[in-house]
Every structure is written in structure tokens, then in C-alpha cells.
Amino acid sequence: MSNRIIKDTIAITVITLVAGLALGLVQDITAKPIAEQKSMAKEKAYKAVFADADSFDTVFTGEDPDLEAFLDENGYGAQNIDEVMLAKDSSGSELGYAFTVTTSEGYGGDIQFAMGVKDDGTLNGISILTINETAGLGMKAKTDEFQGQFSDKNVDKFEYTKNGATADDQIDALSGATITTNAMTNGVNAGLCAFQYEKGGN
């Protein structure tokens, strides 16, 4: 009986080790393509929000503690600026900034998007990277109709309304998806706040 237990234990241990090694190998193999796909998606999003840009130089990626503190001070503690890129034209002249923003206020969790802001403060637009909101409701945030409301606007911050937007700083809320609308609005406002920080308005 004891020999059988020992054999079974060895067999289980070997199977576990092999399975672990296999999973590790698969993760190593897939990690690079996944990272490349994410990078390509982000680059495509930056071009979508800054079509005039010929190149993007990294200002920072990851986390800037000073910027995060500035966002917290301005009421954007639920938002993070994951990356800041300097948009340049073909001659190398600065056009403005492209940001990757994550807001944790979505109904289905984090929403991440890119946004581009010209040097004069005009928001070119936004392009959602990841979102997991309710189908037919919050997922309508991905539509051109919703995202287009943020395009070509030069405002300090946005607010949403359920009664029809009447000013540049207003957007129409998604029907039945106030939480998603609020998350997107606060996320864009956090990006505009980050723009002011980068331009020295802190």
C-alpha cells in the first residue's frame, strides 16, 4: 500500500511539474504577441485621435506620481493616465499630446481609451481601447455617435445631460447607461486636466 502511495505521489508531482512548465512555456510564447497587439492597437488609436501627427514621442509610460497627485487634487482619483505621448508633425514640431486614460468608474469595470489634445487645448477626439459594459447600453460608448461628441471641442471640462446637449461642453448621455456616460466624461476630463498639467498649468 505504501509503495502505491509513493508511486501515485511521484506521478502526481511529475504531472504537476510538467503541466506547470507547459503553462509557463505557453505564457512565454504568447506574452510577446499579446504585447505587440496591444501596442499596435494603441498606436492605431493615437493616429485616430491625432491624424495630423507624423510621430509620437514618449513623455512617460507607467505612472507619474506628481501627475496622479494633481489628478487627485482636482477630483479625478478614479482615473489614471497610463501614458503620455508628444505628437509631432513631419518636421518635428510639437502638435499636442496623446494620452492613454483608464477610468475605474465603468459599470463593467475599467474603461481604457486614447485621446488627443492639440497645443491650443482643442480635443481632437477619443478612441476606446478596452471596455466591458452592458451590451446594447453602455457598449454604445464605442459608437462614433457617442465618441464624436468629444471631437473638435475646446473646453475646460465636459458634463453630460439627459435633456439634449446645447453647448460645446455638454454631451448627450447614453440612454440607460448613466454610469458608463459618467465614467467616460470623468475620464475625458481627467485627460484634459493632465493636458493642463503637461502644459505647465499646474
C-alpha positions in Angstrom: 0.0 0.0 0.0 2.8 2.4 1.0 4.6 1.8 -2.3 1.5 2.5 -4.3 1.0 5.8 -2.4 4.6 6.8 -3.1 4.2 5.9 -6.8 1.0 7.9 -7.0 2.6 10.8 -5.2 5.5 10.8 -7.6 3.2 10.5 -10.6 1.1 13.5 -9.5 4.2 15.5 -8.7 5.6 14.8 -12.2 2.3 15.6 -13.9 2.1 18.9 -11.9 5.6 19.9 -12.8 5.1 19.1 -16.5 1.8 21.0 -16.5 3.4 24.0 -14.8 6.3 24.0 -17.2 3.9 23.7 -20.2 1.8 26.6 -18.9 4.9 28.7 -18.3 6.1 28.0 -21.8 2.8 28.9 -23.4 2.7 32.1 -21.4 6.2 33.0 -22.6 5.3 32.2 -26.2 2.0 34.3 -26.1 3.2 37.2 -24.0 5.2 38.9 -26.8 2.5 38.7 -29.5 -0.1 39.9 -27.0 2.1 42.9 -26.0 2.7 43.6 -29.7 -1.1 43.5 -30.4 -1.8 45.9 -27.6 1.0 48.2 -28.8 -0.4 48.2 -32.3 -3.9 48.9 -31.1 -2.6 51.8 -29.0 -0.7 53.2 -32.0 -3.8 52.9 -34.2 -5.8 54.7 -31.5 -3.3 57.5 -31.3 -3.4 58.0 -35.1 -7.2 58.1 -34.8 -7.1 60.9 -32.3 -4.2 62.7 -33.9 -4.4 62.2 -37.6 -2.0 65.2 -38.3 0.8 63.6 -36.2 3.7 62.0 -38.1 5.3 60.6 -34.9 4.7 60.2 -31.2 7.5 60.6 -28.6 7.0 59.1 -25.1 6.8 61.6 -22.3 6.2 58.9 -19.8 4.6 55.4 -19.6 3.5 53.7 -16.4 2.8 56.2 -13.7 3.8 59.7 -12.9 3.2 60.2 -9.1 3.1 64.0 -9.4 0.5 63.9 -12.2 -1.6 61.3 -10.2 -1.4 63.6 -7.2 -2.5 66.5 -9.4 -5.5 64.5 -10.7 -6.4 63.5 -7.1 -6.4 67.2 -6.1 -8.7 68.0 -8.9 -11.2 65.2 -8.1 -10.0 62.5 -10.5 -8.9 59.9 -8.1 -10.7 57.1 -10.0 -8.8 57.9 -13.2 -5.2 57.1 -14.2 -3.1 58.5 -17.0 -1.3 55.4 -18.2 0.8 57.0 -20.9 1.5 60.5 -22.3 2.9 60.9 -25.8 4.0 64.1 -27.5 2.5 64.3 -31.0 4.8 65.8 -33.7 4.5 66.7 -37.4 6.9 65.6 -40.1 9.2 68.4 -39.3 9.4 67.5 -35.7 7.3 70.4 -34.5 5.0 69.8 -31.5 1.3 69.5 -32.2 0.0 68.5 -28.8 -0.4 65.4 -26.6 -1.9 62.0 -26.9 -3.0 60.3 -23.6 -4.0 56.8 -22.6 -6.6 57.1 -19.9 -8.1 54.4 -17.6 -11.2 55.1 -15.6 -12.4 52.6 -13.0 -15.9 54.0 -12.8 -17.4 51.9 -15.6 -20.4 49.7 -14.9 -18.4 46.6 -16.1 -15.0 47.6 -14.7 -12.2 49.6 -16.1 -12.5 51.5 -19.4 -9.3 52.5 -21.2 -9.2 54.9 -24.1 -6.9 57.2 -26.0 -7.4 60.9 -26.5 -5.6 63.6 -28.4 -5.4 67.3 -27.4 -3.8 70.0 -29.6 -1.5 72.6 -28.2 -4.3 75.1 -28.1 -6.4 72.8 -25.9 -8.7 71.5 -28.7 -9.7 67.9 -28.1 -9.3 66.1 -31.4 -11.4 63.1 -30.1 -11.3 59.8 -28.2 -10.8 56.2 -29.2 -11.8 53.4 -26.8 -9.2 50.7 -26.3 -10.9 48.4 -23.8 -14.4 48.4 -22.5 -16.7 45.7 -20.9 -20.1 47.5 -20.4 -23.6 46.1 -20.9 -24.4 45.1 -24.5 -26.9 47.5 -26.1 -26.5 50.1 -23.4 -23.0 51.0 -22.1 -21.3 49.4 -25.1 -22.8 52.2 -27.2 -19.9 54.3 -25.8 -17.9 52.7 -28.6 -20.1 54.2 -31.3 -19.0 57.1 -33.5 -22.1 58.9 -32.5 -21.1 58.9 -28.8 -17.3 59.3 -29.2 -17.8 62.1 -31.8 -19.4 64.3 -29.2 -15.9 64.9 -27.8 -14.3 65.8 -31.1 -13.1 69.3 -32.1 -14.1 70.8 -28.8 -12.0 73.4 -26.8 -13.4 73.4 -23.3 -12.0 73.1 -19.8 -14.2 70.1 -18.9 -17.3 68.3 -20.1 -20.6 67.5 -18.4 -23.4 65.2 -19.6 -27.1 65.9 -19.9 -30.2 63.8 -20.5 -32.1 66.7 -22.0 -30.0 67.3 -25.2 -26.6 69.0 -25.4 -26.9 72.7 -26.1 -23.2 73.8 -25.6 -19.8 72.6 -26.6 -19.1 71.4 -23.0 -22.1 69.2 -22.9 -22.6 65.7 -24.3 -25.8 63.6 -24.6 -25.9 60.8 -22.0 -26.2 57.2 -23.3 -29.8 56.1 -22.7 -30.0 53.6 -19.8 -26.2 53.9 -19.2 -25.6 56.9 -17.0 -22.8 55.1 -15.1 -20.9 54.5 -18.4 -21.6 58.1 -19.5 -20.3 59.4 -16.2 -17.2 57.2 -16.4 -16.3 58.4 -19.9 -17.0 62.0 -19.1 -14.8 61.9 -16.0 -12.1 60.0 -17.9 -12.0 62.7 -20.7 -12.0 65.4 -18.1 -9.1 63.7 -16.3 -7.2 63.7 -19.7 -7.9 67.4 -20.1 -6.7 68.0 -16.6 -3.5 66.0 -17.5 -3.1 68.2 -20.5 -3.1 71.4 -18.4 -0.5 69.7 -16.1 1.8 68.9 -19.1 1.4 72.4 -20.4 2.5 73.8 -17.1 -0.9 74.8 -15.8 -0.3 73.0 -12.6 
